């Protein structure tokens, strides 16, 4: 594994941690009204909260995926299909880290855990993406951007600098 590939993997993992932290504290949780007998239901004005949490996770992933692809493209000596696979794999791993960490640390209270009480109360549940498929936004964006950069380059060698042959392979004049 090249040095550039290791940097991409480490960077995507670190970005996944940051993405998970940002999502956990920016995404809105759904407010629920918990009745005194323990029954609960979402407040009628909160129908878009699920979508906002999902969209925020996807947009953060797309931003990280685009940045990962652009920064990986700048490593001229490592351009090509191995770096594309590294970018996509690292983006997928970073997105999984963000999804897991975000679900783990997102603040909120499960309305089912409140139970019966003396009075009605309002609790806010932790945000949720609703599906694990949200993790696909980041690697798809990274693959599209890296492939676009390859196509835009237009050179068969992808502008990779030629390496001189080793000293023992050079012909004597």
C-alpha positions, 0 to 999 in steps of 0.5 A: 500500500502506498503512502498516499493510500494510507493517508487517504484511509486515515483521513477518511476515518478521521473525517468519519469521526468528525462527520459523526460528531457534527451529525449527532449534534446538528440533526434534529431529534423528533419531539414526542408528547408522552401522556401520563398513562405512558402512551406517546406520539410525535407532535404533528408539526415534526413530520420533516424532522426525519427527512432533515436528519437523513438529508443532513447525514447525506449532505455531510457525506457528499461533502466529505466524499468530494473532498476525499476524491479531490485530495486523493487526485492531488497525489499525482504519483498514485493516480489510477484505478488502485487509488479509485478503489482506495478512495471508494473503500475509505469513503465507505469505511468513513461513512460507516464510522460516521453512521455508527458514531452518530447513532451512538452519541446522539443526544435524546430520550426514547419516548417508550422509556419514559413510561407512566408518570404524574403528568404529560411530558414532551421528550425529544428522541435521538436523531435517526437516518432511518436506514443504513443506506445513507452511508452510500452517499459518500462513496458514490460521491467520491467515485463520481468525482474521482472518475470525473477528474480522470476523464477531465484529465484526458491523458492516458498516463493521467499526468503521472510523472515518469519514474527513471529506471533504476541505476543498474538497468541503465545502458552504458554508452 
